[in-house]
Amino acid sequence: MKRLAILGAGGHGKVVADTAESCGWQCVEFFGDEWPARTMNGHWPISGNTASLLSRVGEFDGIIVAIGSNSVRRSKVEEMETAGAQLVTLVHPSAVISPRAVIGTGSVVFAGVVVNVDARIGRGAILNTGCSVDHDCQLGSFTHISPGARLAGGVQVGDLSWVGIGASVKQSIRIGQEVVVGAGSAVVRDIADSLTVVGVPAKAL
Ligand SMILES: CC(C)(COP(=O)(O)OP(=O)(O)OC[C@H]1O[C@@H](n2cnc3c(N)ncnc32)[C@H](O)[C@@H]1OP(=O)(O)O)[C@@H](O)C(=O)NCCC(=O)NCCS
């Protein structure tokens, strides 16, 4: 039986577990720092915390980090890699991914996502339910594109940036690193590093 360990036992983790089962993983276990106070995450057991997983990485056929915070996800992925974990990429069978797109290791692609030709997604990304990433987009590492967000062609998104639920980004826009785009916003101008922008059109908070 193929065994997958998921680090991060919250709601996002449950969607990752469900996606993993759709991808054919037969045995899914969680690890999270709420253990031992919590021992189940929905339908799946929580078997230990981060330290337990670090000491057991060899027991699993794959490991994925399911933590919504981009910076925490990056640090946990780095810890796992240092311990020799076999990080996997999960793509829900209902996602439509161009064979000419590239998706980095440790990323998750949920149901209904579309990734078009020549898009490049870095490692550890979250492409959340029903988002679309159009042709020639370039996403850095540890980005999160929330449910229903739309990136038009040729958009660039820097490392650790988060595009909120239902946001839209016009073609060829450059979004810097560690940017937050608020829910429902429309991005029509380039955005410098570390800004939070909201609204239609999106402006810095
Ligand atoms: C942008 C965001 C991060 C700001 O959060 P925050 O720093 O806690 O900001 P606040 O809630 O204190 O709001 C500050 C101001 O910005 C406004 N604002 C916040 N988010 C906004 C948005 N998405 N669009 C328009 N205005 C927004 C608030 O109304 C408030 O305005 P006011 O000062 O006139 O009352 C957050 O509102 C957001 O949109 N997060 C994305 C959520 C998401 O996509 N979730 C999906 C998870 S998978």
The ligand as a Gaussian input file, in Angstrom:
#p B3LYP/6-31G(d) Opt

LIG

0 1
 C       -6.540000      41.575000       2.084000
 C       -6.668000      40.926000       3.420000
 C       -5.460000      39.978000       3.639000
 C       -6.628000      42.032000       4.467000
 O       -6.752000      41.495000       5.738000
 P       -6.476000      42.451000       7.009000
 O       -5.069000      42.965000       6.931000
 O       -6.873000      41.675000       8.214000
 O       -7.389000      43.714000       6.740000
 P       -8.762000      44.139000       7.458000
 O       -9.775000      43.044000       7.434000
 O       -8.397000      44.752000       8.769000
 O       -9.280000      45.297000       6.471000
 C       -8.595000      46.516000       6.325000
 C       -9.396000      47.376000       5.357000
 O       -9.303000      46.816000       4.045000
 C      -10.603000      46.467000       3.555000
 N      -10.466000      45.178000       2.858000
 C       -9.946000      44.021000       3.369000
 N       -9.959000      43.069000       2.449000
 C      -10.503000      43.622000       1.343000
 C      -10.778000      43.094000       0.070000
 N      -10.481000      41.836000      -0.237000
 N      -11.315000      43.924000      -0.853000
 C      -11.616000      45.223000      -0.539000
 N      -11.362000      45.767000       0.671000
 C      -10.820000      44.971000       1.596000
 C      -11.491000      46.365000       4.783000
 O      -12.840000      46.606000       4.454000
 C      -10.895000      47.431000       5.653000
 O      -11.344000      48.683000       5.199000
 P      -11.690000      49.891000       6.231000
 O      -10.396000      50.209000       6.941000
 O      -12.173000      50.993000       5.337000
 O      -12.714000      49.333000       7.157000
 C       -7.963000      40.074000       3.570000
 O       -9.116000      40.887000       3.784000
 C       -8.214000      39.206000       2.358000
 O       -8.866000      39.601000       1.376000
 N       -7.690000      37.954000       2.447000
 C       -7.850000      36.950000       1.409000
 C       -8.758000      35.831000       1.921000
 C       -8.805000      34.655000       0.968000
 O       -8.586000      34.779000      -0.207000
 N       -9.071000      33.501000       1.511000
 C       -9.040000      32.272000       0.737000
 C       -8.319000      31.211000       1.485000
 S       -8.155000      29.755000       0.574000

